């Protein structure tokens, strides 16, 4: 097979970001007003065009590159430098994203004569919502009015809409004169021989009367909440070294991307956005899953995700938002469509997975950190989530949680596969709501188990015992109802008629991870998930390739999600399914090696890994970087170690099984409780491994999981 490298996702765009804000340009670094290009602040496009001309012509950059997470720079030629006497003149365009945007223009002359240039800057804005810009369909309308303050050298664009307060100002910081005509700024530049001149365009959004300041022109992190969160994560995250370069590079890319995606929300600053360029908002489930899968690299991201989700917990019954008391938020965003209530996403609760996930990952966080202060702080939210599961999540009281959409603009499917056509029956027909999807039952089971751990640690042992008993009853009931012996896996869901939705799909990966699968059947389920119709060679398909609704480029009907590889790996490690674990790990690292920077995108296609398909391609609107694709890399390494922390005892329990292609790795800076240490892992001839800890004292215990011993 031909070796493919450096595949780019969204190859026609570049984007840099900070917190809630993102700048999207073409590959030459231009903001030309085409497609989704522009500068976005809090899900609002406040700049659609920043067209720069020199002597009436738009310079063509001959090199453009991102610098860190928040900056972009381009070089363009103004005068040919190959002529003699020397005349070369070049334009450097630097862009820095913080809460606002700073564009620095520098004309550098290597000429031996004075040079004159007429610089033009054309600015425009449409104040569209991120959703509108991405889809190209406008749902709200207002008039954009421009004005010019000659003394301040400042252009202002105001959005005249009766229900929105939106504007953006651009100030030209230059000692020279600035002209203004028909929305175009003009500056005469005179460059002495061998010298340079420059100016800054300082773009600052005004949202609800609040100015969002532009950052300084520096490649160092800007001084804001998001930047400080990124710096903290970079200092905290563990590093990995290995003789397998693909594994080491994928880890480094993953932790770098996770740090760059810090949301900067003050109640949970290091909690991540879902991905770039379009998911700069709070997704409750995504922040929690990413933090959980990243625990081996560091615990702060999960801590802040727990705090953030506890703050956004549902408090009332609101059909428009699919909100109920104790239900965790699905997504929260700031754009015009949400502010105008054209959609309910300023705070939308149409997801059944976030509440149980919160309980699962709270227990995981406690096991890794022993941080009872944080646990007690969010314990009221944990009680509310449990109460929601008991009172609202199972409306017909049949023992299974099932979702129904009440909002007229809400999300139809409210399990982890949330696209409108994700749940299909064996004939390829979309299943009507209400739906009890299989993975939600596994989440519920694990939530009860981990909540029992949390409440035991906080002193409420009676309540904890009740939760364990509920979990046991659910586990037995689930297997009887969902198991499909002829397929060797579980039904995707129960439909509104309480009959099995008999579609072979990837939900069983989630079930293995939760521990709801009986140990005696784990190998059967694992083999089914890696059978040829489910396993593409690059990962596990969301739906069997033999299903009538299979589409390799769909969102949830045959595509491959790297986040599920991380979850599946944790489940396979739980049950000791080593062959399958090594196959999914190899596939994931091989897929990462295809992409620029070893960066896994949001969704791969489900095309097979064969000579006819040198690389699988991606879902057309994939994000990259994507937080929980990055975290999957870390989760797979943890799975190969089968690492289970016991923070109060300063102990880690391991049962490492390394494949031949990964003979060794060292992780520096692992955090368990108050201990920080390095782990040196070396494969032995039998496929096991030695694990040695260096640094703060921590006890390493080699012991299989209970469920792997029961197989």
C-alpha positions as CSV (number, residue, x, y, z in Angstrom):
1,X,0.0,0.0,0.0
2,X,1.3,3.5,-0.9
3,X,2.3,5.5,2.2
4,X,0.0,8.5,2.7
5,X,1.1,11.5,4.9
6,X,-0.2,14.9,5.8
7,X,-3.8,14.6,4.7
8,X,-5.5,18.0,5.5
9,X,-9.1,18.4,6.8
10,X,-10.9,21.4,5.3
11,X,-8.0,21.9,3.0
12,X,-9.2,25.2,1.7
13,X,-9.1,26.9,5.1
14,X,-6.8,27.9,7.9
15,X,-8.1,28.8,11.4
16,X,-6.6,30.0,14.7
17,X,-8.5,30.6,17.9
18,X,-8.7,31.6,21.5
19,X,-11.5,30.6,23.8
20,X,-14.8,31.5,22.2
21,X,-13.3,33.3,19.3
22,X,-11.9,32.0,16.0
23,X,-10.4,33.5,12.8
24,X,-11.0,31.5,9.6
25,X,-9.0,32.5,6.5
26,X,-8.2,30.9,3.1
27,X,-4.9,29.0,2.8
28,X,-3.2,32.3,1.9
29,X,-4.3,33.9,5.2
30,X,-6.9,36.2,3.5
31,X,-10.3,37.0,4.9
32,X,-12.0,37.4,1.5
33,X,-15.7,37.1,2.5
34,X,-16.1,33.7,0.9
35,X,-18.0,30.8,2.6
36,X,-17.3,30.6,6.3
37,X,-14.3,32.8,6.3
38,X,-14.3,35.6,8.9
39,X,-13.6,36.5,12.5
40,X,-16.1,35.1,15.0
41,X,-16.6,36.3,18.5
42,X,-19.0,34.3,20.7
43,X,-20.5,32.5,17.8
44,X,-21.1,35.7,15.8
45,X,-19.2,36.6,12.7
46,X,-18.1,40.2,13.3
47,X,-15.8,40.4,10.3
48,X,-16.6,38.9,7.0
49,X,-13.9,40.7,5.0
50,X,-10.6,42.2,5.7
51,X,-9.3,42.8,2.2
52,X,-5.8,44.3,1.9
53,X,-4.6,45.9,-1.3
54,X,-1.3,47.6,-2.3
55,X,-1.5,50.0,-5.2
56,X,-4.9,48.6,-6.0
57,X,-3.7,44.9,-6.2
58,X,-4.2,42.2,-3.6
59,X,-0.8,40.8,-2.6
60,X,-0.5,37.0,-3.1
61,X,1.2,35.4,0.0
62,X,4.0,33.0,-0.9
63,X,4.0,31.4,2.5
64,X,1.4,31.3,5.3
65,X,1.6,29.4,8.6
66,X,-0.1,29.2,12.0
67,X,2.0,30.1,15.0
68,X,0.7,28.3,18.1
69,X,-3.1,28.2,18.7
70,X,-3.9,31.9,18.3
71,X,-1.7,33.5,15.6
72,X,-1.2,33.4,11.8
73,X,1.5,35.0,9.7
74,X,1.9,35.4,5.9
75,X,4.7,36.8,3.6
76,X,3.9,38.4,0.3
77,X,6.1,40.0,-2.4
78,X,5.5,43.6,-3.3
79,X,8.6,44.3,-5.4
80,X,10.7,41.5,-7.1
81,X,13.8,40.9,-5.0
82,X,15.7,39.2,-7.8
83,X,16.3,42.4,-9.7
84,X,19.5,44.5,-9.5
85,X,20.1,47.2,-8.3
86,X,18.3,45.6,-5.4
87,X,14.6,46.5,-5.2
88,X,13.0,43.7,-3.1
89,X,10.1,44.7,-0.8
90,X,7.9,42.3,1.1
91,X,4.7,42.5,3.1
92,X,4.3,40.6,6.4
93,X,0.8,40.1,7.6
94,X,0.4,38.9,11.2
95,X,-2.9,38.2,12.9
96,X,-3.4,37.6,16.6
97,X,-6.6,36.3,18.1
98,X,-7.8,36.9,21.7
99,X,-11.2,38.3,22.6
100,X,-10.6,40.7,19.7
101,X,-8.4,40.5,16.6
102,X,-5.2,42.4,15.9
103,X,-3.7,42.5,12.4
104,X,-0.2,43.8,12.0
105,X,0.9,44.9,8.6
106,X,4.7,45.4,8.1
107,X,6.3,46.5,4.8
108,X,10.0,45.5,4.8
109,X,12.2,47.0,2.2
110,X,15.5,45.6,1.1
111,X,15.7,48.2,-1.7
112,X,18.4,50.8,-2.2
113,X,15.8,53.5,-3.1
114,X,12.8,55.0,-1.3
115,X,9.5,53.1,-2.1
116,X,5.9,54.5,-2.1
117,X,2.8,52.4,-1.6
118,X,-0.9,53.0,-1.4
119,X,-2.3,50.6,1.2
120,X,-6.0,49.9,1.1
121,X,-8.1,48.0,3.7
122,X,-11.7,47.0,2.9
123,X,-13.7,45.9,5.9
124,X,-17.2,44.4,6.1
125,X,-19.3,42.4,8.6
126,X,-22.6,40.6,8.4
127,X,-23.1,39.5,12.1
128,X,-24.3,36.1,11.1
129,X,-24.5,33.2,13.5
130,X,-21.9,30.5,13.2
131,X,-24.7,28.2,12.1
132,X,-25.7,30.6,9.3
133,X,-22.2,31.1,8.1
134,X,-21.5,27.4,8.0
135,X,-24.7,26.5,6.2
136,X,-24.9,29.6,4.0
137,X,-28.6,30.1,4.9
138,X,-29.6,33.3,6.6
139,X,-32.3,33.1,9.3
140,X,-32.0,36.6,10.9
141,X,-31.6,39.9,9.2
142,X,-30.5,43.4,10.1
143,X,-28.9,46.4,8.5
144,X,-25.1,47.0,8.8
145,X,-24.3,50.7,9.1
146,X,-20.7,52.0,8.9
147,X,-19.3,55.2,10.4
148,X,-15.8,56.8,10.6
149,X,-14.1,58.7,13.4
150,X,-11.4,60.6,11.7
151,X,-9.7,61.8,15.0
152,X,-9.6,58.3,16.5
153,X,-8.8,56.7,13.0
154,X,-11.6,54.2,13.8
155,X,-14.2,52.6,11.6
156,X,-17.4,51.2,13.3
157,X,-19.9,48.7,11.9
158,X,-23.2,48.6,13.7
159,X,-25.8,46.0,13.3
160,X,-29.2,47.6,13.3
161,X,-31.5,44.9,14.8
162,X,-34.2,45.7,17.3
163,X,-33.3,42.8,19.6
164,X,-29.5,42.6,19.2
165,X,-26.7,44.8,20.4
166,X,-23.8,44.0,18.0
167,X,-21.1,46.1,16.6
168,X,-17.4,46.0,15.7
169,X,-14.8,48.7,15.6
170,X,-11.4,48.7,13.8
171,X,-8.9,51.2,14.8
172,X,-5.8,52.0,12.6
173,X,-2.8,52.4,14.8
174,X,-0.4,54.4,12.7
175,X,1.3,57.8,13.1
176,X,0.4,58.7,9.5
177,X,-2.8,59.9,8.0
178,X,-5.7,57.6,7.3
179,X,-8.4,58.3,4.6
180,X,-11.8,56.7,4.5
181,X,-14.2,56.4,1.6
182,X,-17.1,53.9,1.0
183,X,-15.9,51.5,3.7
184,X,-12.3,51.4,2.5
185,X,-9.4,52.7,4.6
186,X,-6.4,54.2,2.8
187,X,-2.9,54.8,4.1
188,X,0.1,56.2,2.1
189,X,3.3,54.3,3.1
190,X,6.8,55.6,2.4
191,X,9.6,53.2,3.1
192,X,13.1,54.4,3.3
193,X,15.9,52.2,1.8
194,X,16.6,49.1,3.9
195,X,13.9,50.1,6.4
196,X,10.3,49.1,7.3
197,X,7.0,50.7,8.1
198,X,3.9,49.2,9.7
199,X,0.6,49.6,11.3
200,X,-1.9,47.7,13.3
201,X,-5.6,47.1,12.6
202,X,-7.2,46.7,16.0
203,X,-10.6,44.9,15.7
204,X,-12.8,44.8,18.8
205,X,-16.3,43.4,18.9
206,X,-19.0,45.0,21.0
207,X,-21.5,42.4,22.2
208,X,-24.4,43.5,24.4
209,X,-22.6,46.7,25.1
210,X,-19.4,45.0,26.2
211,X,-16.1,45.6,24.4
212,X,-13.9,42.6,23.7
213,X,-10.4,43.9,23.6
214,X,-7.9,42.9,20.9
215,X,-4.7,41.2,22.1
216,X,-1.2,42.5,22.0
217,X,0.9,41.7,18.9
218,X,2.8,38.8,20.4
219,X,3.3,35.2,19.7
220,X,3.3,34.6,23.4
221,X,-0.1,33.8,24.9
222,X,-2.4,36.8,25.3
223,X,-3.3,37.7,28.8
224,X,-6.9,36.4,29.0
225,X,-8.7,33.5,30.7
226,X,-8.5,31.2,27.7
227,X,-4.7,31.8,27.3
228,X,-4.0,31.3,31.0
229,X,-6.0,28.0,30.8
230,X,-4.0,26.9,27.8
231,X,-0.7,27.6,29.6
232,X,-1.8,25.7,32.7
233,X,-2.7,22.6,30.6
234,X,0.6,22.7,28.8
235,X,2.4,22.8,32.1
236,X,0.3,20.0,33.5
237,X,0.0,17.5,30.7
238,X,2.2,14.5,30.8
239,X,4.6,13.8,27.9
240,X,5.2,10.5,26.2
241,X,8.4,9.2,24.6
242,X,8.7,6.0,22.6
243,X,10.8,4.3,20.0
244,X,7.5,4.1,18.0
245,X,7.6,7.6,16.5
246,X,3.9,7.5,15.4
247,X,2.7,6.8,18.9
248,X,4.9,9.5,20.4
249,X,3.9,12.1,17.8
250,X,0.2,11.3,18.1
251,X,0.4,11.8,21.9
252,X,2.2,15.1,21.5
253,X,-0.3,16.4,19.0
254,X,-3.2,15.3,21.2
255,X,-2.0,17.1,24.3
256,X,-1.1,20.2,22.3
257,X,-4.5,20.3,20.7
258,X,-6.3,19.7,24.0
259,X,-4.5,22.6,25.5
260,X,-5.3,24.8,22.6
261,X,-9.0,24.1,22.8
262,X,-9.5,25.4,26.4
263,X,-12.8,27.1,26.5
264,X,-11.8,29.9,28.9
265,X,-15.2,29.9,30.6
266,X,-14.6,31.3,34.1
267,X,-16.5,28.6,35.9
268,X,-14.4,25.9,34.1
269,X,-11.6,27.5,32.2
270,X,-9.7,24.4,31.0
271,X,-12.9,22.6,29.9
272,X,-12.5,22.2,26.1
273,X,-14.6,23.4,23.2
274,X,-15.6,20.4,21.0
275,X,-13.6,21.4,17.9
276,X,-12.6,23.8,15.3
277,X,-13.7,25.6,13.3
278,X,-17.4,25.4,14.1
279,X,-17.9,24.0,17.6
280,X,-16.7,26.9,19.8
281,X,-19.3,26.5,22.5
282,X,-20.2,24.4,25.6
283,X,-21.1,20.8,24.8
284,X,-21.7,19.2,28.1
285,X,-21.1,15.6,27.1
286,X,-18.0,16.5,25.0
287,X,-16.3,18.4,27.8
288,X,-16.8,15.5,30.2
289,X,-15.8,12.7,27.8
290,X,-12.7,14.6,26.8
291,X,-11.7,15.2,30.4
292,X,-12.3,11.5,31.3
293,X,-10.3,10.1,28.4
294,X,-7.4,12.5,29.1
295,X,-7.0,11.6,32.8
296,X,-3.6,9.9,32.2
297,X,-2.3,13.2,30.8
298,X,-3.7,15.3,33.7
299,X,-6.9,15.8,35.8
300,X,-7.6,19.5,35.6
301,X,-9.6,19.4,32.4
302,X,-12.0,16.9,33.9
303,X,-12.3,18.9,37.1
304,X,-13.2,22.0,35.2
305,X,-15.6,20.1,33.0
306,X,-17.4,18.8,36.1
307,X,-17.6,22.3,37.6
308,X,-18.8,23.8,34.3
309,X,-21.6,21.2,33.9
310,X,-22.7,21.5,37.5
311,X,-23.2,25.2,37.0
312,X,-25.3,24.6,33.9
313,X,-27.5,21.9,35.3
314,X,-31.2,22.2,34.4
315,X,-33.4,23.9,37.0
316,X,-37.0,24.0,35.5
317,X,-39.3,22.3,33.0
318,X,-39.0,24.2,29.7
319,X,-40.2,22.4,26.6
320,X,-38.5,24.8,24.2
321,X,-35.1,23.9,25.7
322,X,-36.0,20.2,26.5
323,X,-35.0,21.2,30.0
324,X,-35.9,19.4,33.2
325,X,-34.5,19.8,36.8
326,X,-31.3,17.9,37.2
327,X,-30.8,17.3,33.5
328,X,-27.3,18.3,32.3
329,X,-26.8,20.7,29.5
330,X,-26.3,19.5,25.9
331,X,-25.0,22.7,24.5
332,X,-24.8,26.4,25.3
333,X,-23.8,29.1,22.9
334,X,-24.0,32.9,22.3
335,X,-24.9,33.5,18.6
336,X,-27.7,35.7,17.3
337,X,-29.9,32.7,16.5
338,X,-29.8,31.6,20.1
339,X,-30.2,35.2,21.5
340,X,-33.3,35.7,19.3
341,X,-34.7,32.3,20.3
342,X,-34.8,31.2,16.7
343,X,-33.1,28.1,18.1
344,X,-33.0,27.0,21.8
345,X,-29.2,26.6,22.0
346,X,-28.4,29.4,24.4
347,X,-29.0,26.7,26.9
348,X,-30.3,23.4,25.4
349,X,-30.8,20.2,27.3
350,X,-31.7,17.7,24.6
351,X,-29.3,15.0,25.5
352,X,-29.8,11.9,27.7
353,X,-26.1,11.0,28.1
354,X,-24.6,14.0,29.9
355,X,-26.3,13.4,33.3
356,X,-25.1,9.8,33.6
357,X,-21.7,10.7,32.2
358,X,-21.4,13.4,34.9
359,X,-21.9,10.8,37.6
360,X,-19.5,8.3,36.0
361,X,-16.7,10.7,35.5
362,X,-17.1,12.3,38.9
363,X,-16.3,8.8,40.3
364,X,-13.4,8.5,38.0
365,X,-12.1,11.9,39.0
366,X,-12.3,11.0,42.6
367,X,-10.3,7.7,42.0
368,X,-7.6,9.6,40.1
369,X,-7.3,12.6,42.5
370,X,-8.8,11.9,45.9
371,X,-10.0,15.6,45.6
372,X,-12.9,15.5,48.1
373,X,-13.2,19.3,48.1
374,X,-14.2,19.4,44.5
375,X,-16.4,16.3,44.8
376,X,-18.3,17.8,47.7
377,X,-18.7,21.0,45.8
378,X,-20.5,19.4,43.0
379,X,-22.3,16.7,45.1
380,X,-25.6,18.6,45.0
381,X,-25.5,18.5,41.2
382,X,-24.8,14.7,41.4
383,X,-27.9,14.2,43.6
384,X,-29.9,16.3,41.2
385,X,-28.7,14.2,38.2
386,X,-29.6,11.0,40.0
387,X,-33.0,12.4,40.8
388,X,-33.5,13.3,37.1
389,X,-32.6,9.7,36.1
390,X,-35.2,8.5,38.6
391,X,-38.0,11.0,38.0
392,X,-37.8,12.1,34.4
393,X,-35.5,9.9,32.3
394,X,-37.8,6.9,32.3
395,X,-41.3,8.4,31.7
396,X,-43.1,5.1,31.1
397,X,-41.4,3.4,34.1
398,X,-40.4,0.3,32.1
399,X,-36.9,0.3,33.7
400,X,-35.1,1.8,30.7
401,X,-34.3,5.4,30.1
402,X,-35.7,6.7,26.8
403,X,-35.6,10.0,25.1
404,X,-38.3,12.1,23.6
405,X,-37.9,15.5,22.0
406,X,-40.4,18.2,23.2
407,X,-38.8,21.3,21.5
408,X,-40.0,22.1,18.0
409,X,-36.4,23.0,17.1
410,X,-34.8,20.4,19.3
411,X,-32.5,17.5,18.5
412,X,-34.4,14.3,17.4
413,X,-31.9,11.7,18.7
414,X,-30.6,12.4,22.2
415,X,-28.2,9.6,22.9
416,X,-24.5,9.8,21.9
417,X,-25.4,9.4,18.2
418,X,-27.4,12.6,18.0
419,X,-27.8,13.1,14.2
420,X,-31.4,13.0,12.9
421,X,-30.9,9.7,10.9
422,X,-28.6,7.9,13.4
423,X,-31.1,5.4,14.7
424,X,-32.4,3.1,11.9
425,X,-34.1,-0.2,12.0
426,X,-32.9,-3.3,10.1
427,X,-34.6,-2.1,7.0
428,X,-32.9,1.2,7.0
429,X,-36.0,3.2,8.2
430,X,-35.5,6.0,10.7
431,X,-36.9,4.9,14.1
432,X,-39.5,7.3,15.7
433,X,-39.2,8.6,19.2
434,X,-39.4,7.7,22.1
435,X,-36.2,5.6,21.8
436,X,-34.3,3.7,24.5
437,X,-30.9,3.4,22.9
438,X,-28.6,0.7,24.2
439,X,-25.6,2.8,25.2
440,X,-27.8,5.0,27.5
441,X,-28.7,1.9,29.5
442,X,-25.0,1.2,29.9
443,X,-24.3,4.8,31.0
444,X,-27.2,4.6,33.5
445,X,-25.7,1.4,35.0
446,X,-22.2,2.8,35.3
447,X,-23.6,6.1,36.7
448,X,-25.3,4.2,39.5
449,X,-22.1,2.3,40.2
450,X,-19.8,5.3,40.2
451,X,-22.2,7.4,42.1
452,X,-22.2,4.7,44.8
453,X,-18.4,5.1,45.0
454,X,-18.7,8.9,45.3
455,X,-21.4,8.9,48.0
456,X,-19.5,6.2,50.0
457,X,-16.4,8.4,50.0
458,X,-18.6,11.3,51.2
459,X,-20.1,9.3,54.0
460,X,-23.6,8.3,52.7
461,X,-23.1,4.5,52.6
462,X,-26.8,3.6,52.9
463,X,-27.6,5.6,49.8
464,X,-24.6,4.1,48.0
465,X,-25.9,0.6,48.8
466,X,-29.2,1.5,47.3
467,X,-27.5,2.7,44.1
468,X,-25.5,-0.6,43.8
469,X,-28.7,-2.6,44.1
470,X,-30.5,-0.5,41.4
471,X,-27.5,-1.1,39.1
472,X,-27.6,-4.8,39.6
473,X,-31.3,-5.0,38.7
474,X,-30.7,-2.8,35.6
475,X,-27.9,-5.0,34.4
476,X,-30.0,-8.2,34.5
477,X,-33.0,-6.5,32.9
478,X,-30.9,-5.0,30.1
479,X,-29.3,-8.3,29.0
480,X,-32.6,-10.1,28.9
481,X,-34.2,-7.4,26.8
482,X,-31.4,-6.2,24.4
483,X,-29.3,-9.3,23.7
484,X,-29.4,-10.6,20.1
485,X,-27.8,-14.1,20.3
486,X,-27.9,-14.7,16.5
487,X,-25.8,-11.5,16.0
488,X,-23.5,-11.9,19.0
489,X,-24.3,-8.3,20.1
490,X,-27.0,-6.0,21.6
491,X,-29.8,-4.3,19.8
492,X,-29.2,-0.7,19.0
493,X,-32.3,0.4,20.9
494,X,-35.9,-0.3,21.8
495,X,-38.3,1.6,19.6
496,X,-41.6,3.2,20.7
497,X,-43.2,-0.2,20.4
498,X,-40.6,-1.6,22.9
499,X,-39.3,-4.0,20.2
500,X,-35.6,-4.4,19.5
501,X,-34.1,-2.1,16.8
502,X,-32.0,-4.9,15.4
503,X,-29.2,-3.0,13.7
504,X,-25.6,-4.0,14.3
505,X,-23.8,-0.9,15.3
506,X,-21.0,0.5,17.5
507,X,-23.0,1.1,20.7
508,X,-21.6,-2.2,22.1
509,X,-18.2,-0.4,22.5
510,X,-19.9,1.9,25.0
511,X,-21.4,-1.1,26.7
512,X,-18.1,-2.8,27.2
513,X,-16.6,0.3,28.6
514,X,-19.5,0.7,31.2
515,X,-19.1,-2.9,32.4
516,X,-22.8,-3.9,31.8
517,X,-21.8,-6.8,29.5
518,X,-21.6,-10.1,31.3
519,X,-17.9,-11.3,31.4
520,X,-18.8,-14.6,29.7
521,X,-20.1,-12.7,26.6
522,X,-17.3,-10.0,26.4
523,X,-15.2,-11.9,23.9
524,X,-18.2,-12.5,21.7
525,X,-19.1,-8.8,21.7
526,X,-15.5,-7.8,21.1
527,X,-15.1,-10.1,18.1
528,X,-18.4,-8.7,16.7
529,X,-17.2,-5.1,16.9
530,X,-14.0,-6.1,15.0
531,X,-15.7,-8.3,12.4
532,X,-15.1,-7.2,8.8
533,X,-18.4,-5.4,8.4
534,X,-17.8,-3.4,11.6
535,X,-14.0,-2.8,11.5
536,X,-12.8,-0.8,8.5
537,X,-9.1,-1.3,9.3
538,X,-8.9,2.4,10.4
539,X,-11.4,1.9,13.3
540,X,-14.9,0.7,14.2
541,X,-17.8,1.8,12.0
542,X,-20.8,3.3,13.7
543,X,-23.0,1.0,11.6
544,X,-22.4,-2.3,9.9
545,X,-21.3,-2.0,6.3
546,X,-23.9,-4.8,5.6
547,X,-26.8,-2.6,6.8
548,X,-29.2,-1.2,4.2
549,X,-28.6,2.4,5.6
550,X,-24.8,2.2,5.5
551,X,-23.0,5.2,4.1
552,X,-19.3,5.6,4.8
553,X,-19.5,9.4,4.6
554,X,-22.5,9.8,6.9
555,X,-22.2,11.2,10.4
556,X,-23.4,8.1,12.3
557,X,-24.4,5.4,9.8
558,X,-21.1,3.8,8.9
559,X,-18.4,6.5,9.6
560,X,-15.6,5.9,12.1
561,X,-15.3,8.1,15.2
562,X,-11.9,8.1,16.8
563,X,-13.5,8.9,20.2
564,X,-15.2,5.5,20.1
565,X,-11.8,3.9,19.6
566,X,-10.8,5.3,22.9
567,X,-14.0,4.1,24.6
568,X,-13.8,0.7,23.0
569,X,-10.2,0.3,24.1
570,X,-11.1,1.0,27.7
571,X,-13.9,-1.6,27.4
572,X,-11.6,-4.2,25.8
573,X,-9.0,-3.7,28.5
574,X,-11.6,-4.1,31.2
575,X,-12.5,-7.6,29.9
576,X,-8.9,-8.6,28.9
577,X,-9.6,-8.8,25.1
578,X,-6.0,-8.3,24.1
579,X,-6.1,-9.2,20.4
580,X,-9.0,-6.9,19.8
581,X,-7.4,-4.1,21.9
582,X,-4.2,-4.3,19.9
583,X,-6.1,-4.2,16.6
584,X,-8.1,-1.1,17.5
585,X,-5.0,0.6,18.9
586,X,-2.9,-0.1,15.8
587,X,-5.7,1.1,13.6
588,X,-6.1,4.4,15.5
589,X,-2.4,5.2,15.5
590,X,-2.1,4.3,11.8
591,X,-5.0,6.6,11.0
592,X,-3.4,9.4,13.0
593,X,-0.2,9.0,11.1
594,X,-2.1,9.8,7.8
595,X,-3.0,13.3,8.9
596,X,-1.1,16.5,9.1
597,X,0.5,16.7,12.5
598,X,-0.7,13.2,13.4
599,X,-4.0,14.9,14.3
600,X,-7.1,12.7,14.3
601,X,-10.1,14.5,12.8
602,X,-13.6,14.4,14.2
603,X,-14.9,11.7,11.9
604,X,-13.2,9.3,9.4
605,X,-15.2,7.7,6.6
606,X,-16.0,4.0,6.9
607,X,-14.2,3.0,3.7
608,X,-12.0,-0.1,4.1
609,X,-8.3,0.0,4.6
610,X,-7.0,-1.6,1.4
611,X,-5.0,-0.9,-1.7
612,X,-8.0,0.8,-3.3
613,X,-8.3,3.3,-0.4
614,X,-4.8,4.6,0.6
615,X,-6.5,6.8,3.1
616,X,-10.2,6.7,4.3
617,X,-11.1,10.4,3.8
618,X,-13.2,12.1,6.4
619,X,-16.8,13.2,7.0
620,X,-17.2,16.3,4.8
621,X,-17.7,18.8,7.6
622,X,-15.3,17.3,10.1
623,X,-13.6,19.5,12.7
624,X,-9.9,19.2,13.2
625,X,-8.6,19.6,15.9
626,X,-11.4,17.8,17.7
627,X,-11.2,17.5,21.5
628,X,-12.4,14.0,22.0
629,X,-10.5,12.6,19.0
630,X,-7.4,13.9,20.7
631,X,-8.3,12.5,24.1
632,X,-8.8,9.0,22.4
633,X,-5.1,8.8,21.9
634,X,-4.5,9.1,25.7
635,X,-7.3,6.7,26.5
636,X,-5.8,4.0,24.3
637,X,-2.4,4.3,26.1
638,X,-4.2,4.0,29.4
639,X,-6.0,0.9,28.1
640,X,-2.7,-0.8,27.1
641,X,-1.6,-0.4,30.7
642,X,-5.0,-1.3,32.1
643,X,-4.2,1.4,34.6
644,X,-6.6,1.9,37.5
645,X,-5.7,4.6,40.1
646,X,-6.3,4.4,43.8
647,X,-5.4,8.0,44.8
648,X,-6.0,7.7,48.6
649,X,-3.4,4.9,48.7
650,X,-1.0,6.5,46.3
651,X,-1.3,3.3,44.2
652,X,-1.8,2.4,40.6
653,X,-3.0,-1.0,39.6
654,X,-1.9,-2.2,36.2
655,X,-2.1,-5.2,33.9
656,X,-0.1,-4.1,30.8
657,X,-0.3,-5.9,27.5
658,X,1.8,-4.3,24.7
659,X,1.7,-5.3,21.0
660,X,4.9,-6.0,19.2
661,X,4.8,-2.7,17.3
662,X,4.9,-0.8,20.7
663,X,7.9,-2.2,22.6
664,X,8.3,0.7,25.0
665,X,7.2,4.1,26.2
666,X,7.8,6.5,29.0
667,X,5.2,8.9,30.3
668,X,6.6,11.8,32.3
669,X,4.5,13.7,34.7
670,X,1.6,11.4,35.6
671,X,-0.6,12.7,38.4
672,X,-2.4,10.4,40.9
673,X,-3.6,12.1,44.0
674,X,-0.8,14.3,45.3
675,X,1.9,12.2,43.6
676,X,3.6,13.2,40.4
677,X,5.7,10.5,38.8
678,X,7.1,9.0,35.6
679,X,6.2,5.6,34.2
680,X,8.7,3.6,32.2
681,X,7.0,0.7,30.4
682,X,8.9,-2.1,28.5
683,X,7.3,-5.0,26.7
684,X,8.3,-8.5,27.7
685,X,8.6,-11.5,25.4
686,X,5.2,-12.9,26.4
687,X,3.4,-9.6,25.5
688,X,3.2,-8.3,29.0
689,X,5.3,-5.4,30.2
690,X,7.3,-4.1,33.1
691,X,6.1,-0.9,34.7
692,X,8.5,1.2,36.8
693,X,7.5,4.4,38.6
694,X,10.0,7.2,39.2
695,X,9.5,10.4,41.2
696,X,7.1,10.9,44.0
697,X,6.5,7.6,45.8
698,X,3.7,5.5,44.3
699,X,3.0,1.8,44.6
700,X,2.6,-0.2,41.4
701,X,0.5,-3.3,41.7
702,X,0.3,-5.8,38.9
703,X,-3.2,-7.3,38.9
704,X,-5.8,-8.2,36.2
705,X,-9.3,-6.6,36.4
706,X,-12.0,-8.6,38.1
707,X,-14.0,-8.9,34.8
708,X,-11.0,-10.2,32.8
709,X,-10.5,-12.9,35.4
710,X,-14.1,-14.0,35.1
711,X,-14.0,-14.6,31.3
